Structure formats: structure tokens, C-alpha cells
Amino acid sequence: MQAAILSLLLLGALSEGQALHLIHLPATGNVAENSPPETSVHKFSVKLSASLSPVMPGFPLIINSSPLTEAFRVNWLSGTDFEVVTTGKEQLDFETGPRIFDLQIYVKDDVGVTDLQILTVQVTDVNEPPEFQGNLAKGLDLSIVEGANPGFLYQFEAFDPEDTRQNIPLSYFLIPSSENFTMSNNATLFSTTEFDFEAGHRSYHFVVEVRDSQGLKASTALRINIVNINDEVPRFTSPRRVYRIPEELGPGTIVANITAEDPDDKGFTSFLLYSITTVNSYFMINQLTGTIQVARRLNRDAGELRQNPAISLEVLVRDRPFGGQENRKQITFIVEDINDNPSTCTKFTFSIMVPERAAKGTLLLDLNKFCFDDDSEAPNNQFNFTTPSGVGSSGRFLQDPAGSGKIVLIGDLDYENPSNLAAGNKHTVIIQVQDIAPPYYKNNIYIYILTSPENEFPLVFDSPSYVFAVSELSPARTRIGQVHATDKDLPQGDIVYSISTGGASLQYPNIFWINPQTGELQLVTKADYETSPVHILRVQATNSEDSSSVTVTVNILEENDEKPICTPNSYFLAIPVDLKVGTNIQNFKLTCTDLDSSPRSFRYSIGPGNINRHFTFSPNAGSNVTSLLLATRFDYASGLDKIWNYKLLVYITDDNLLSGRKRAGALVETGTVTLSISVIPRPTTVVTTTPRPRVTYQILRKNVYSPSAWYVPFVITLGSVLLLGLLVSLIVLLAKAIYRHCPRKTGKHRTFLVKKGEMKDAKRELVVETIQMNTVFDGEAKDPVTGAIYEFNSKSGARRWKDPLTQMPKWKESRPQEAVTGEGTKPPGGSDKERDGLSSKAQAEDAGPGSRNQDGRPSTPKERNPALKSQVSPKLHPEK
């Protein structure tokens, strides 16, 4: 904020030459505290600049104040005259708020010329009247209990902004004056007499006035109430203390009326409050009238009242409304029993299951164990039973002794008895239980006696065993036969049939299913005679009481349902065009088998593809082994035969000779074999060195995939994946080992520096390869580094030292046995690129640490010059 003010002052100083000024500012203005809004504080005007540009709208304005306030604003009067007034947003208080405000007034015209001046506003003090603080300003209510001793009542206190600050005491007055009350100089209110609520005034009204030193005053209302008290104990006026009432009175029934009076003033103390202090749930009292009513059901026959029918209560009466005095009284209610409960039973319907062979005189039911009367006293709780009744029950059931409620069996309950069957083996007995006291309540009891059958007869099948037959070609759900079991016991229960053992096959746990309700035996899947011609089943019948089993034999009838299978299933044959008729082609034979046919039951025929009937089988029937023969010669010269490759489809049928076994019917099954035959023509060129033509036979064997051998490709694929994974892991390990033991070279050719004396112990790790070539070197040049003479090929760029033993005389002196290069001959047929690559490789090997001696073997460290151990092998450059 200070930076903004300095900027404005600087801007005003720069524009001073233009003469925009605030006239009558800076200045000091006064305003009285608590001034209302729009009170004028100071007037000033604006002197326009030389350009006479008007003041911008909204200016001048107060841009800042110290302290910060919103109590002032600038109003426009006329022309260039303005006025600072109060806003009323903040109360100007001389005693509690700031007393001086510095207002920064800022003006600006349309061309941007500004001026800033300060107006100092002083808040002046104004004498204010005293005032009572808080709720005391709204009035005061005081209460005095009658009979209280005279003395202190209340201490009044008022506040005056001027006198309180200057410690000038205020004056207090009680208007009107009274002989019963007085006000001291320090504003303390006292009572001067003892009050009686009944004999004197019950309230007094005054005005308490306070004045300051200059006569300004304030007042508040004062009301003093005299409080009445009770000092007499209430007295009961109803003498009765014991009340006899019958049970089952309804809630709200009035059973007693308690009255009392208070000797105190009738106009006030005649209002009494009644209450029952004893904890109970049966009665309630009207607190105003004293009448006692039933709160809940009074049941003499249950709960605590059955043991103790007397209920004792304590009644309390007290004054109203303050209840200074109270009195108590004991009363007793005796609840008397009435015959309000009929004789009843835990249940009124009984269902008794009696075995059909129960003996006569058997006690079936004792109703005394189930029936009772809830009344608490005799004769209200006594009852008896009437004579039993019911259709057909008189000759079978009796109450013995009469009225005792004990029902005994006196007749026959055989379940299979026609008379009992006619009644459904269900008998109904009706008997009544009734009170012996008025009003003689009674209830009907229904007794249903059911005869339970007993297992007198066994469960047996209609036949001691069953034999069924079914064809092996029968489809699933084919009915084979039916078993049936019976039980002479009534009622007939449901018999459930099941297969306990037998009926399993290699592929299915059971190929038979029996209907559990009807006993009908069915196929689950086709039966196979070749797997199992006979199935022996154990069928079990079960009802709720018994079970029985029987043997069922199922004979599978053989059918011709298996196709012949021949080996090989497919084959390739190559024959010469001039093969003799009747010749067994390449000694080819078919060997056939059939699970349900004899070896003599096969018949062979060739289907489409046997053009001109050149091929036949011998024998063509009656054997499981047959040979392929050439039936007719080939005739390509006359154009009768035109194709050289035959594809024969051979049919093998098992119907020509039927076996002597029992069959359901004569069926035919046919298998097939595919043969591919290639006819080889005569050679067109006569070979003089060969005395006779030779025929080459090419045998093609095809591996036909069988669905039953699904595991073979799976195992092969799995093994290939595992082998591939192992190979990849070995390659990764080998690469890591090479990377770890063979550091990478940083240059094309590099020789490692070895200290003197370490060559003897160094292990040779570099394998030097010598490649011999027979390149023609048609030029010579001198190496610029070593000065040695080398030969080169002008076309391929291959190079070699001209004479390794004589071109380096200095080296020969120090290492006479060292060989610089190795030569050889190029393999025949090599290209120029191969020669260039081999020559470059040979040059690098000749100059490297693994150079060879004159004998062609790798030189040893002793044979090499020690002076060259740390030097790089010379690089050959052709002379230009």
C-alpha cells in the first residue's frame, strides 16, 4: 500500500505543472460520535488542469485510510465541489473506536492528471445517557417467598460512557417509593417487611431510574411477586382400605375412588395430585380425581395372581402445583376366581397309528395327559369326558372306566380285513371334555385311529430268473425285457427296481438301464457280441419294508457288424508294360481279418479304376489271403490302353460263406483297400553296354494316420518342443561363455603388450589358420612401414611377401628362424571375391602374433623376435 501511495505522489509531482489540485486539502475535519449517515465532515473542491479536462466519473475517491474504515465516502455537490460524509456502515464511537482517521483522497481527470491529498478526521466526544446492560434494560421480575425475612433482594448496575470512564457515580431511584422496599445509594434493593401471600398483595410494580452527573437518565421496569407456600399436610377422606374385585375386569374399569383434602386455602391447595408409589402393572390412578382403574387384564388363573391374588398398593397425595406437602395410604385389592376358562386340551385332534396285530385291551390314548382347566380354584377347574361316539367305533374302541378319558382297543384291526379295508383302515372317535361347574363349558375331541400295516409277506419276483436276448446291432434305448415283483402286504407300496451288479463293458460302466418304476430293461448303448456275448445282471426290487433280487441273463445275438480289415490298407506298385499275364505283381498279397466272420468268408472285387480289367485277385473268394495278378496284357500300341497310372479301389466283402453260428440275420459288411499301380513303358534308347533291358521297381509306402493313434503326433510334437527349448538354452549358455571368456577387440588388428619375461609362461589362446591359394601375383611394391618387398595381384588385390627370409635383413639377424607368411594353392573353381577374402585373411595371419615358421608350423615364442612383441603387424599398402 505504501508503494502505491508513493507512486501516486510521484505521479502528482510530475503532473504539477498542469495544475490539477485539491483545494482545501490537506485539512482536518471533526465529526461527532454516533453521527447518522450523510453527516458532513469536510468540503473541498478541485482545481482543473490547464487543459480544463473534467474530473473522471467516480473521482475523487478515498483510496486508503488509516486505520482502515468504510465509515466515510466522497459526495459530489456541484461543479468541482465535493464533500466528505459519513456512510453509516460503521458506528463512530469515541469511547471504544478509533478517534482519528487519515483519509487519502485521490482525483484524476480525463487526460490522466492526478492529485492526492490527506484529510484528517477527528471523532469528538458527545455526552450519552446511562443505560442498563443486557436483559436488565428490558425489565426485571423478582420473587419473594411469603414469610421470608426482610433483607437484600437485588443489586442493580448501569453503565455511562462518560461518568463510568471518569469514575463518577450514578444515582438510582425507586419510583414510586414504598414502605416495603428501599433502594440504597449503591443501587442495592432491600425488602423492609415480611410478606403474607393470603393477607397482602401478591405482586408489586416499580420503575428503577438511573441518572448521570449531567442529568441524563434511563429507566427499567421492576415487578416483585410474592410466592405462596403450603405448610399443611393433605388428609385422606375415604376410609376403606380393602377391596374385593372379580377377575377378568376390562381395562379402564373403576375399582376404587380415593379422596383427600388440604387444610390450606381452598382457592389454591384444593388442587391435589394422586399417584401410586408401588410398582405394579394392574392398576392406575387418575392424578387429579384419585379414581383407581384397571390397567391390564386381571387373570386369576395365571402368573403371580394364581399364587397370590392379593395386590397391595400405596397411594400418595401431594399439593399442587409445588407439592410442598404430601400424605400416603395403604390399600389392598383381592382378585377372586370365576369359571371363565373351559376345559381344554393341548390339541383337540389326535392321530394314532396302531399296528394291525395289536392285542385287545391295549390302551390307545389317555386324554388326561393332554386336557386341563386353567381355573385356579375348585370346582371351577374340574372336568370329565363323555361317552365316545363315531361310525364303526362302538365295536372296536371303548372308554374304560367311563368318563376317565382312557381309550382302549376291544376289536380287530387286521389291515387286510375286508371290513377294515372298506373303512379305509381309518376310524374316527368323537368325545367331549366339559366342566362340572356352570356355565359348563365343553369342547369336542376328534381321535383318528389309523391301522399301520405290518410286513407279513415277503417281496417276490414273478419268476425265479429271467433270460432275455438282444441283437448287438440294437441301438440305445432298445427294450430288452421287463421284470416284475409283488408284495401281498397292503397297502401296495412303490417298488423301485435297480441293477446292483453286472452289465459292465470296457468302455461303459453299465450298458443296461432299468426303469425304476416299471422294471423295463433297456440298452444304454450298443452291445458288442465280440466283447462279451452274455451279460448276467443282478436286479434288485425294493419297497419301504423289504427288498429282493433276481438274476437276469442277457444274451447278445451275434451280427455281421464288423468290416473286414486288410493289410496293407493302401499300397503303390510299379510294373513293366510287358509283364506276363498271370504274374503275381511284385508278389503283392492282401491279408484280411474280420472279428465276426471266418477266414473263408471273404470275397474280393475291384471297383472303379480297373480299366480294361487288367487286374484281378486270386483267389477271389473263400480265403483271407489273396494275391494280385495281371489278368490281361497292356496294349498301348493299338490305342486300347491310354493311361499309365491306375488307382484301384478293392472291395473285400464277408458274405459268400456264412458261419454256422446263430445269427439274428444275414448282414454284409465291406472293407476297402486302395492300390496305386504305375505302368513303366519300354525304354526308347538302346544301351549297347547292357545286354537286356532292366526294369526298376519303385515302391511307395504311405503312412496313413489312424485316429486311434492320436498320441503319436502329440508325443512327437511335445518332444520336439522340449528338444528345441533345450537347444536354445544351450546356445544361450554358449554365447554367455564366449562373451565372458573372449573379450571384444577394439581395432581391426591389435597386438597385446606383454612384459618381458612373461612370454614363456603365457598360454597360447590364439588359433592361427593358414589358407593356401595359387593366386598369380603380377606386381611388386615396397611396404612404407617395414620397407619389405611384397607381391600383389593387380585384379584381386591379394598380397604376399616376396621373400620372407631375405626381405627383412634386420629381422633375420635378431630372429633367423621366424616365418612371416604362408603360401598355398587356391582350390579350383574359386571366385575372385573368395580369393580376395582369403588373401586378406592370410595377410592378417602372416602379420599377427600367430605367424608360422618356414616349415609351415606355428612359430613358438622362442622363435619370434622379442623386439616385435609390442609392435603392431605391418599393414601392406600397394605402391602408387
Secondary structure, DSSP 8 states (H G I E B T S, - for coil): -HHHHHHHHHHHHHTGGGT-EEET-SEEEEEETT--TT-EEEEEEEE--TT---B-TT-SEEEEEES---SEEEEEEETTEEEEEE-SSS---TTTS-SEEEEEEEEEBTTS-EEEEEEEEEEE------EE-GGGGG-EEEEEETT--S-EEEE--EE-TTTTTTT---EEEEES--SSEEE-TTSEEEE-S---TTTS-SEEEEEEEEE-TTS-EEEEEEEEEEE----S--EE-----EEEEES---TT-EEEE--EE-SS-HHHHT-EEEEE-S--SSEEE-TTT-EEEE-S---TTSTHHHH--EEEEEEEEEESSS---EEEEEEEEEEE--S-S--EES-SEEEEEEETT--TT-EEEEGGGTEE---SSTTTT-EEE---B-TTTTTTEEESSTTS-EEEE-S---TT-HHHHHTTTEEEEEEEEEESSTT--EEEEEEEEEEE----S-EEESSSEEEEEEETT--TT-EEEE--EEE-SSS----EEEEEE----SS-S-SEEE-TTT-EEEESS---TTT-SEEEEEEEEE-SS-EEEEEEEEEEE-------EEESSEEEEEEETT--TT-EEEEEEEEEE-TTS-TT--EEEE-TT-GGG-EEEES-BS-SEEEEEE-S---TTTTS---SEEEEEEEEE--SS--SS--SS----EEEEEEEEEEE---SS--TT-SS--------------GGGTHHHHHHHHHHHHHHHHHHHHHHHHHHHHHHHS---SSSS------TT-TTT-----------B-----EEEE-TTT--EEEE-TTT--EEES-TTTS-HHHHHH-TT------B---TT--HHHHHHHHHHHHHHHHSTT-B-TTSSB--TTTS-GGGTTS---------
